Amino acid sequence: MVMSQWFLYIARARTGRYYVGITTEPDRRIQDHNKGKGSRMAVNQGPFTLAYVSPPLADQSTARKREMEVKSWTRAKKKKLIKGEIEWAQTFLA
């Protein structure tokens, strides 16, 4: 059985808001959002552009944990991650 790699992604809506999600195929997921499949936010505030993709994550469970954490961040912290002002690995050090 082939294990899929999971990614956390941050999409930017036309309104400038950020959407955080997880997927095995970030580019395809953005296309799905822009076709109205998935989040209500995409329908109301789309189209989305892909602003950030994490390094591959171990599994869906790890990706979901990171998603919940990043969703709790301030907009400013998400923006720093997108701009490369903070490193992915540094954001999750205990």
VEXDO-874169 format. One record per residue (C-alpha): x, y, z; residue number from 1; residue in one letter. Coordinates in steps of 0.5 Angstrom, whole numbers, always signed. Example, Ala and Ser with C-alpha at 12.3 -4.5 7.8 and 13.67 -1.06 7.14 Angstrom:
% residues 2
((+25,-9,+16),1,'A')
((+27,-2,+14),2,'S')
***
This chain:
% residues 94
((+0,+0,+0),1,'M')
((+3,+7,-2),2,'V')
((+2,+12,+3),3,'M')
((+1,+19,+1),4,'S')
((+4,+25,+4),5,'Q')
((+0,+30,+7),6,'W')
((+1,+38,+7),7,'F')
((-2,+44,+11),8,'L')
((-3,+49,+6),9,'Y')
((-5,+57,+7),10,'I')
((-10,+60,+1),11,'A')
((-11,+67,+0),12,'R')
((-18,+69,-2),13,'A')
((-20,+75,-6),14,'R')
((-22,+79,+0),15,'T')
((-15,+78,+3),16,'G')
((-17,+73,+8),17,'R')
((-13,+66,+9),18,'Y')
((-16,+59,+9),19,'Y')
((-12,+54,+13),20,'V')
((-13,+47,+11),21,'G')
((-9,+40,+9),22,'I')
((-9,+35,+3),23,'T')
((-5,+30,-1),24,'T')
((-5,+35,-7),25,'E')
((-5,+42,-5),26,'P')
((-5,+45,-13),27,'D')
((-11,+40,-14),28,'R')
((-15,+42,-7),29,'R')
((-14,+50,-9),30,'I')
((-18,+48,-16),31,'Q')
((-23,+44,-12),32,'D')
((-24,+50,-8),33,'H')
((-25,+55,-14),34,'N')
((-30,+50,-17),35,'K')
((-34,+51,-10),36,'G')
((-32,+44,-8),37,'K')
((-30,+44,+0),38,'G')
((-31,+50,+5),39,'S')
((-36,+55,+5),40,'R')
((-31,+60,+5),41,'M')
((-28,+59,-2),42,'A')
((-35,+60,-4),43,'V')
((-37,+66,-1),44,'N')
((-30,+69,-1),45,'Q')
((-26,+66,-7),46,'G')
((-23,+65,-11),47,'P')
((-17,+62,-7),48,'F')
((-9,+63,-9),49,'T')
((-4,+58,-6),50,'L')
((+0,+62,-1),51,'A')
((+4,+57,+3),52,'Y')
((+5,+49,+3),53,'V')
((+9,+46,+8),54,'S')
((+14,+41,+8),55,'P')
((+11,+34,+7),56,'P')
((+8,+31,+14),57,'L')
((+8,+24,+17),58,'A')
((+1,+23,+16),59,'D')
((-6,+25,+16),60,'Q')
((-6,+26,+24),61,'S')
((+0,+30,+24),62,'T')
((-3,+34,+19),63,'A')
((-9,+35,+22),64,'R')
((-6,+37,+29),65,'K')
((-1,+42,+25),66,'R')
((-8,+45,+22),67,'E')
((-11,+46,+28),68,'M')
((-5,+50,+31),69,'E')
((-4,+54,+25),70,'V')
((-11,+56,+25),71,'K')
((-10,+59,+32),72,'S')
((-5,+63,+30),73,'W')
((-6,+71,+29),74,'T')
((-6,+73,+22),75,'R')
((+1,+77,+23),76,'A')
((+4,+70,+25),77,'K')
((+1,+66,+19),78,'K')
((+3,+72,+14),79,'K')
((+11,+71,+17),80,'K')
((+10,+64,+15),81,'L')
((+8,+65,+8),82,'I')
((+13,+71,+7),83,'K')
((+19,+66,+10),84,'G')
((+20,+70,+16),85,'E')
((+19,+64,+20),86,'I')
((+22,+57,+19),87,'E')
((+17,+52,+19),88,'W')
((+21,+47,+24),89,'A')
((+22,+53,+29),90,'Q')
((+14,+54,+29),91,'T')
((+13,+47,+32),92,'F')
((+19,+46,+37),93,'L')
((+16,+44,+44),94,'A')
***
